[in-house]
């Protein structure tokens, strides 16, 4: 499967957008990644250190990934 090149500017914008919704996590994530699977991709964040615990961290990650995919024009 072909990999997805993450655009650094879109990545920055996606993290900023997610941080507006979940300001407690601003500055804790490095970037969005898309790991190829046999079918499709697994999207996640790379955190600075260990990922923070709790549902809000998951929501921050989901918001960042949705923002990145929307900005990049990636459809599921």
N, C-alpha and C positions, 0 to 999 in steps of 0.2 A: 504494500500500500504506500502511496505517495505521502510524504510528510507535509505538514503545514508550516510555512515560514511565518513566524510571529513578527508583525510590524512593531518596532519599538515605540513609535509615536502613538499608534492606536492602543498599544499596551498601556502607555502612560495615561492616556485619556480614560481608558476603561477603569484603571485603578483609582483615578481621581473621582470618576462618577460613582463608583462603589463607596468610596470614602465619604462622599456627601451623605449617603444613606446610612452608613455605619462608621461614624468618625472614630470610634474606639480602635479601629483596625488600620487607620491611615498610617502609612509608612511601615507597616509590618510585612507586606507582601512585596516580593521582588518582581515577579512577572507571571503572566499566563502562559501555560504550555498546553500543547495538544499531543498526547502520546498515541501513536498509531496502534490500532487493534486489528484483528483479522477483518473486522467490518467496522469502519468508522474510526472515531477517535475518543479517547478519554481526556476530557478537559479538566484542568486543575490549576491551582496557584502554587507557585514556589514561594514559600515563606522565608523570612529572615529567621533562622533558627527553627525551633519546633513550632508546629501550627498551634494557634491558640485553641483552647477547648471551648466547647459550647455551641449551641445552635446558631448564635449570632455570627460566629466565625464562618459557619457553613453558608449562611445567608450572604455574608460579604463576598465569599468566593463565588457563589452563584450569580450575584449582581455583577461582579467584575467580568465573569465569563460571558454572561448575556450581553453586557455592554460591548465587549470586544467583538463578539460574533456579529452583533448588529452593525457596528462600525465597519467591520471588514466585509460585510455582505455575505456572511456564511449562514446558510440555511441548514437546518437539521434534516 
